[in-house]
């Protein structure tokens, strides 16, 4: 007897390692995409989550080193906003014009 019922679909995060993905497979789920089949794609995806530009070039020996660089990094956009606010605060102190206008709430986004 052929089962014509559509299978549920799952995005595999641990493909090839058994564990959770193997359980999904045994339960009849169909793999839509297995992320760790291309380890470099994982680093590209992590870098994008950390707001690195797609053109950013990581310097490191192996994929694990690059993965660690990305994980230890402060997100680019957060650092940019923080640096801008620190710069503005320092310029304000140097010019003694900090209180010439009402203080405004700083935002990160």
OpenMM code with the backbone's topology and positions (N, CA, C; nanometers):
from openmm import Vec3, app, unit

residues = "UNK UNK UNK UNK UNK UNK UNK UNK UNK UNK UNK UNK UNK UNK UNK UNK UNK UNK UNK UNK UNK UNK UNK UNK UNK UNK UNK UNK UNK UNK UNK UNK UNK UNK UNK UNK UNK UNK UNK UNK UNK UNK UNK UNK UNK UNK UNK UNK UNK UNK UNK UNK UNK UNK UNK UNK UNK UNK UNK UNK UNK UNK UNK UNK UNK UNK UNK UNK UNK UNK UNK UNK UNK UNK UNK UNK UNK UNK UNK UNK UNK UNK UNK UNK UNK UNK UNK UNK UNK UNK UNK UNK UNK UNK UNK UNK UNK UNK UNK UNK UNK UNK UNK UNK UNK UNK UNK UNK UNK".split()
positions = [
    Vec3(0.0843, -0.1177, 0.0000),
    Vec3(0.0000, 0.0000, 0.0000),
    Vec3(0.0890, 0.1243, 0.0000),
    Vec3(0.0631, 0.2160, -0.0917),
    Vec3(0.1410, 0.3386, -0.1037),
    Vec3(0.0719, 0.4498, -0.0262),
    Vec3(0.1487, 0.5190, 0.0560),
    Vec3(0.0956, 0.6306, 0.1343),
    Vec3(0.0983, 0.7567, 0.0484),
    Vec3(-0.0183, 0.8099, 0.0141),
    Vec3(-0.0266, 0.9309, -0.0683),
    Vec3(-0.0482, 1.0558, 0.0158),
    Vec3(-0.0541, 1.0386, 0.1446),
    Vec3(-0.0724, 1.1519, 0.2348),
    Vec3(0.0540, 1.2385, 0.2335),
    Vec3(0.0407, 1.3726, 0.2181),
    Vec3(0.1602, 1.4572, 0.2158),
    Vec3(0.2353, 1.4522, 0.3484),
    Vec3(0.3662, 1.4585, 0.3395),
    Vec3(0.4499, 1.4569, 0.4596),
    Vec3(0.4633, 1.5978, 0.5152),
    Vec3(0.4828, 1.6066, 0.6458),
    Vec3(0.5183, 1.7342, 0.7059),
    Vec3(0.6605, 1.7679, 0.6623),
    Vec3(0.6930, 1.8955, 0.6608),
    Vec3(0.8251, 1.9393, 0.6173),
    Vec3(0.8988, 2.0033, 0.7336),
    Vec3(1.0290, 1.9784, 0.7408),
    Vec3(1.1106, 2.0323, 0.8490),
    Vec3(1.2408, 2.0863, 0.7910),
    Vec3(1.2912, 2.1941, 0.8513),
    Vec3(1.4238, 2.2445, 0.8180),
    Vec3(1.5199, 2.1818, 0.9173),
    Vec3(1.6134, 2.1037, 0.8676),
    Vec3(1.7057, 2.0324, 0.9548),
    Vec3(1.8203, 2.1196, 1.0013),
    Vec3(1.8427, 2.1242, 1.1310),
    Vec3(1.9540, 2.2002, 1.1869),
    Vec3(2.0714, 2.1107, 1.2227),
    Vec3(2.0489, 1.9819, 1.2302),
    Vec3(2.1536, 1.8883, 1.2720),
    Vec3(2.1644, 1.7739, 1.1725),
    Vec3(2.1468, 1.8035, 1.0451),
    Vec3(2.1465, 1.6979, 0.9447),
    Vec3(2.2784, 1.6230, 0.9454),
    Vec3(2.2698, 1.4941, 0.9359),
    Vec3(2.3897, 1.4124, 0.9317),
    Vec3(2.4434, 1.3751, 1.0686),
    Vec3(2.3907, 1.4349, 1.1726),
    Vec3(2.4405, 1.4059, 1.3067),
    Vec3(2.3462, 1.3156, 1.3839),
    Vec3(2.2373, 1.2754, 1.3212),
    Vec3(2.1396, 1.1938, 1.3930),
    Vec3(2.0589, 1.2818, 1.4856),
    Vec3(2.0281, 1.2327, 1.6021),
    Vec3(1.9575, 1.3134, 1.7008),
    Vec3(1.8211, 1.3575, 1.6540),
    Vec3(1.7926, 1.4848, 1.6712),
    Vec3(1.6605, 1.5400, 1.6436),
    Vec3(1.6190, 1.5182, 1.4985),
    Vec3(1.7105, 1.5442, 1.4038),
    Vec3(1.6759, 1.5255, 1.2629),
    Vec3(1.6414, 1.3808, 1.2308),
    Vec3(1.7158, 1.2890, 1.2874),
    Vec3(1.6882, 1.1476, 1.2639),
    Vec3(1.5491, 1.1129, 1.3165),
    Vec3(1.5136, 1.1693, 1.4303),
    Vec3(1.3803, 1.1467, 1.4857),
    Vec3(1.2708, 1.1972, 1.3934),
    Vec3(1.2915, 1.3166, 1.3356),
    Vec3(1.1944, 1.3701, 1.2398),
    Vec3(1.1829, 1.2785, 1.1183),
    Vec3(1.2979, 1.2328, 1.0704),
    Vec3(1.2983, 1.1470, 0.9525),
    Vec3(1.2236, 1.0164, 0.9802),
    Vec3(1.2499, 0.9570, 1.0945),
    Vec3(1.1824, 0.8318, 1.1300),
    Vec3(1.0328, 0.8520, 1.1512),
    Vec3(0.9940, 0.9738, 1.1896),
    Vec3(0.8521, 1.0032, 1.2099),
    Vec3(0.7809, 1.0354, 1.0789),
    Vec3(0.8558, 1.0370, 0.9673),
    Vec3(0.7929, 1.0586, 0.8380),
    Vec3(0.7989, 1.2008, 0.7859),
    Vec3(0.8763, 1.2871, 0.8506),
    Vec3(0.8898, 1.4243, 0.8015),
    Vec3(0.9815, 1.4264, 0.6794),
    Vec3(0.9570, 1.5216, 0.5931),
    Vec3(1.0402, 1.5413, 0.4752),
    Vec3(1.1346, 1.6586, 0.5023),
    Vec3(1.2629, 1.6453, 0.4688),
    Vec3(1.3582, 1.7548, 0.4885),
    Vec3(1.3421, 1.8575, 0.3767),
    Vec3(1.3173, 1.9801, 0.4145),
    Vec3(1.3095, 2.0888, 0.3175),
    Vec3(1.4496, 2.1426, 0.2905),
    Vec3(1.5276, 2.1572, 0.3956),
    Vec3(1.6619, 2.2147, 0.3833),
    Vec3(1.7435, 2.1681, 0.5028),
    Vec3(1.8624, 2.1237, 0.4782),
    Vec3(1.9513, 2.0830, 0.5868),
    Vec3(2.0646, 2.1841, 0.5958),
    Vec3(2.0611, 2.2653, 0.6989),
    Vec3(2.1539, 2.3772, 0.7098),
    Vec3(2.2988, 2.3328, 0.7167),
    Vec3(2.3302, 2.2316, 0.7967),
    Vec3(2.4714, 2.2019, 0.8151),
    Vec3(2.5308, 2.1123, 0.7077),
    Vec3(2.4609, 2.0916, 0.5970),
    Vec3(2.5228, 2.0216, 0.4850),
    Vec3(2.6278, 2.1090, 0.4176),
    Vec3(2.6192, 2.2401, 0.4363),
    Vec3(2.7182, 2.3337, 0.3844),
    Vec3(2.7649, 2.4200, 0.5008),
    Vec3(2.8707, 2.3785, 0.5719),
    Vec3(2.9124, 2.4519, 0.6918),
    Vec3(2.9429, 2.5983, 0.6665),
    Vec3(2.9942, 2.6348, 0.5481),
    Vec3(3.0230, 2.7757, 0.5215),
    Vec3(2.8934, 2.8561, 0.5188),
    Vec3(2.7849, 2.7969, 0.4698),
    Vec3(2.6568, 2.8678, 0.4675),
    Vec3(2.6142, 2.9042, 0.6086),
    Vec3(2.6456, 2.8205, 0.7053),
    Vec3(2.6104, 2.8511, 0.8436),
    Vec3(2.6796, 2.9795, 0.8869),
    Vec3(2.8092, 2.9925, 0.8596),
    Vec3(2.8814, 3.1136, 0.8974),
    Vec3(2.8260, 3.2356, 0.8256),
    Vec3(2.7898, 3.2219, 0.6996),
    Vec3(2.7305, 3.3340, 0.6269),
    Vec3(2.5985, 3.3753, 0.6917),
    Vec3(2.5193, 3.2787, 0.7316),
    Vec3(2.3911, 3.3096, 0.7951),
    Vec3(2.4120, 3.3739, 0.9321),
    Vec3(2.5070, 3.3225, 1.0094),
    Vec3(2.5377, 3.3835, 1.1396),
    Vec3(2.5868, 3.5264, 1.1220),
    Vec3(2.6733, 3.5482, 1.0241),
    Vec3(2.7263, 3.6829, 0.9991),
    Vec3(2.6133, 3.7788, 0.9637),
    Vec3(2.5187, 3.7326, 0.8856),
    Vec3(2.4055, 3.8184, 0.8489),
    Vec3(2.3204, 3.8506, 0.9717),
    Vec3(2.3007, 3.7532, 1.0599),
    Vec3(2.2262, 3.7791, 1.1833),
    Vec3(2.2974, 3.8817, 1.2709),
    Vec3(2.4303, 3.8832, 1.2664),
    Vec3(2.5090, 3.9794, 1.3439),
    Vec3(2.5226, 4.1124, 1.2697),
    Vec3(2.4519, 4.1293, 1.1609),
    Vec3(2.4462, 4.2496, 1.0758),
    Vec3(2.5784, 4.2820, 1.0074),
    Vec3(2.6633, 4.1814, 0.9836),
    Vec3(2.7808, 4.2044, 0.9007),
    Vec3(2.7355, 4.2225, 0.7565),
    Vec3(2.7987, 4.3133, 0.6815),
    Vec3(2.7664, 4.3250, 0.5387),
    Vec3(2.8034, 4.1950, 0.4668),
    Vec3(2.7310, 4.1629, 0.3609),
    Vec3(2.7597, 4.0402, 0.2862),
    Vec3(2.8998, 4.0419, 0.2257),
    Vec3(2.9565, 4.1606, 0.2069),
    Vec3(3.0895, 4.1721, 0.1472),
    Vec3(3.2020, 4.1616, 0.2502),
    Vec3(3.1678, 4.1467, 0.3782),
    Vec3(3.2696, 4.1417, 0.4844),
    Vec3(3.3556, 4.0174, 0.4671),
    Vec3(3.4867, 4.0343, 0.4754),
    Vec3(3.5787, 3.9222, 0.4597),
    Vec3(3.6392, 3.8865, 0.5953),
    Vec3(3.6141, 3.7666, 0.6400),
    Vec3(3.6679, 3.7197, 0.7673),
    Vec3(3.8058, 3.6600, 0.7450),
    Vec3(3.8971, 3.6905, 0.8359),
    Vec3(4.0327, 3.6387, 0.8262),
    Vec3(4.0486, 3.5331, 0.9344),
    Vec3(4.0812, 3.4147, 0.8936),
    Vec3(4.0974, 3.3072, 0.9900),
    Vec3(4.1399, 3.1807, 0.9195),
    Vec3(4.1911, 3.0905, 0.9957),
    Vec3(4.2405, 2.9670, 0.9381),
    Vec3(4.1298, 2.8759, 0.8885),
    Vec3(4.0399, 2.8393, 0.9771),
    Vec3(3.9384, 2.7421, 0.9379),
    Vec3(3.7986, 2.7953, 0.9696),
    Vec3(3.6994, 2.7172, 0.9328),
    Vec3(3.5600, 2.7593, 0.9506),
    Vec3(3.5244, 2.7773, 1.0975),
    Vec3(3.5862, 2.6972, 1.1825),
    Vec3(3.5586, 2.7090, 1.3265),
    Vec3(3.6095, 2.8430, 1.3806),
    Vec3(3.7287, 2.8851, 1.3357),
    Vec3(3.7828, 3.0150, 1.3779),
    Vec3(3.6914, 3.1288, 1.3337),
    Vec3(3.6444, 3.1208, 1.2101),
    Vec3(3.5546, 3.2241, 1.1576),
    Vec3(3.4238, 3.2234, 1.2357),
    Vec3(3.3730, 3.1050, 1.2646),
    Vec3(3.2502, 3.0919, 1.3434),
    Vec3(3.2676, 3.1601, 1.4795),
    Vec3(3.3840, 3.1415, 1.5419),
    Vec3(3.4106, 3.2020, 1.6722),
    Vec3(3.4219, 3.3540, 1.6607),
    Vec3(3.4837, 3.4038, 1.5535),
    Vec3(3.4931, 3.5485, 1.5319),
    Vec3(3.3543, 3.6104, 1.5228),
    Vec3(3.2679, 3.5458, 1.4481),
    Vec3(3.1321, 3.5976, 1.4308),
    Vec3(3.0583, 3.5952, 1.5640),
    Vec3(3.0701, 3.4848, 1.6364),
    Vec3(3.0005, 3.4713, 1.7638),
    Vec3(3.0480, 3.5687, 1.8697),
    Vec3(3.1755, 3.6050, 1.8674),
    Vec3(3.2308, 3.6963, 1.9670),
    Vec3(3.2134, 3.8432, 1.9293),
    Vec3(3.1663, 3.8692, 1.8107),
    Vec3(3.1558, 4.0074, 1.7620),
    Vec3(3.0350, 4.0795, 1.8214),
    Vec3(3.0503, 4.2093, 1.8359),
    Vec3(2.9361, 4.2949, 1.8690),
    Vec3(2.8657, 4.3214, 1.7364),
    Vec3(2.7336, 4.3075, 1.7288),
    Vec3(2.6648, 4.3324, 1.6023),
    Vec3(2.7020, 4.4697, 1.5449),
    Vec3(2.7299, 4.4721, 1.4158),
    Vec3(2.7807, 4.5912, 1.3482),
    Vec3(2.6893, 4.7115, 1.3673),
    Vec3(2.5611, 4.6943, 1.3445),
    Vec3(2.4687, 4.8083, 1.3556),
    Vec3(2.4606, 4.8591, 1.4992),
    Vec3(2.4631, 4.7693, 1.5956),
    Vec3(2.4620, 4.8106, 1.7360),
    Vec3(2.5868, 4.8925, 1.7669),
    Vec3(2.7034, 4.8440, 1.7233),
    Vec3(2.8294, 4.9154, 1.7480),
    Vec3(2.8281, 5.0522, 1.6814),
    Vec3(2.7736, 5.0600, 1.5610),
    Vec3(2.7675, 5.1876, 1.4884),
    Vec3(2.6825, 5.2890, 1.5648),
    Vec3(2.5656, 5.2461, 1.6095),
    Vec3(2.4766, 5.3377, 1.6831),
    Vec3(2.5388, 5.3784, 1.8166),
    Vec3(2.5994, 5.2839, 1.8853),
    Vec3(2.6629, 5.3134, 2.0133),
    Vec3(2.7781, 5.4119, 1.9949),
    Vec3(2.8630, 5.3874, 1.8954),
    Vec3(2.9766, 5.4766, 1.8698),
    Vec3(2.9290, 5.6169, 1.8333),
    Vec3(2.8235, 5.6257, 1.7552),
    Vec3(2.7710, 5.7572, 1.7165),
    Vec3(2.7227, 5.8340, 1.8398),
    Vec3(2.6529, 5.7665, 1.9281),
    Vec3(2.6029, 5.8328, 2.0489),
    Vec3(2.7168, 5.8716, 2.1433),
    Vec3(2.8186, 5.7879, 2.1537),
    Vec3(2.9349, 5.8232, 2.2363),
    Vec3(3.0065, 5.9436, 2.1761),
    Vec3(3.0247, 5.9424, 2.0447),
    Vec3(3.0884, 6.0554, 1.9765),
    Vec3(3.0103, 6.1840, 2.0021),
    Vec3(2.8789, 6.1775, 1.9843),
    Vec3(2.7959, 6.2965, 2.0066),
    Vec3(2.8075, 6.3460, 2.1504),
    Vec3(2.8149, 6.2543, 2.2457),
    Vec3(2.8292, 6.2940, 2.3859),
    Vec3(2.9648, 6.3600, 2.4097),
    Vec3(3.0708, 6.3075, 2.3488),
    Vec3(3.2040, 6.3657, 2.3663),
    Vec3(3.2151, 6.5024, 2.2996),
    Vec3(3.1572, 6.5187, 2.1832),
    Vec3(3.1587, 6.6486, 2.1154),
    Vec3(3.0830, 6.7493, 2.1996),
    Vec3(2.9742, 6.7067, 2.2575),
    Vec3(2.8930, 6.7933, 2.3432),
    Vec3(2.9752, 6.8403, 2.4626),
    Vec3(3.0527, 6.7512, 2.5225),
    Vec3(3.1344, 6.7871, 2.6386),
    Vec3(3.2427, 6.8869, 2.5983),
    Vec3(3.3060, 6.8639, 2.4819),
    Vec3(3.4138, 6.9519, 2.4369),
    Vec3(3.3656, 7.0930, 2.4041),
    Vec3(3.2445, 7.1058, 2.3545),
    Vec3(3.1948, 7.2374, 2.3133),
    Vec3(3.1167, 7.3072, 2.4235),
    Vec3(3.0943, 7.2398, 2.5349),
    Vec3(3.0166, 7.2955, 2.6467),
    Vec3(2.8775, 7.3412, 2.6042),
    Vec3(2.8225, 7.2779, 2.5048),
    Vec3(2.6886, 7.3134, 2.4586),
    Vec3(2.5891, 7.2013, 2.4876),
    Vec3(2.6176, 7.1259, 2.5886),
    Vec3(2.5337, 7.0097, 2.6177),
    Vec3(2.3910, 7.0475, 2.6556),
    Vec3(2.3767, 7.1555, 2.7263),
    Vec3(2.2449, 7.1873, 2.7804),
    Vec3(2.1829, 7.3084, 2.7128),
    Vec3(2.2323, 7.3440, 2.5935),
    Vec3(2.1740, 7.4573, 2.5232),
    Vec3(2.0381, 7.4207, 2.4635),
    Vec3(2.0120, 7.2937, 2.4510),
    Vec3(1.8815, 7.2486, 2.4026),
    Vec3(1.8338, 7.1371, 2.4945),
    Vec3(1.7044, 7.1106, 2.4951),
    Vec3(1.6534, 7.0037, 2.5824),
    Vec3(1.7198, 6.8696, 2.5490),
    Vec3(1.7441, 6.7915, 2.6523),
    Vec3(1.8032, 6.6597, 2.6315),
    Vec3(1.7032, 6.5701, 2.5608),
    Vec3(1.7532, 6.4891, 2.4728),
    Vec3(1.6641, 6.3980, 2.4016),
    Vec3(1.7023, 6.2542, 2.4341),
    Vec3(1.6029, 6.1700, 2.4375),
    Vec3(1.6248, 6.0285, 2.4651),
    Vec3(1.6966, 5.9658, 2.3462),
    Vec3(1.8080, 5.8988, 2.3713),
    Vec3(1.8813, 5.8318, 2.2653),
    Vec3(1.8182, 5.6963, 2.2381),
    Vec3(1.8183, 5.6569, 2.1127),
    Vec3(1.7637, 5.5266, 2.0752),
    Vec3(1.8670, 5.4510, 1.9935),
    Vec3(1.8566, 5.3222, 1.9956),
    Vec3(1.9464, 5.2396, 1.9157),
    Vec3(1.8905, 5.2122, 1.7779),
    Vec3(1.7608, 5.2255, 1.7607),
    Vec3(1.7016, 5.1924, 1.6312),
    Vec3(1.6164, 5.3046, 1.5803),
] * unit.nanometer
topology = app.Topology()
chain = topology.addChain("A")
for resn in residues:
    res = topology.addResidue(resn, chain)
    for name in ("N", "CA", "C"):
        topology.addAtom(name, app.Element.getBySymbol(name[0]), res)
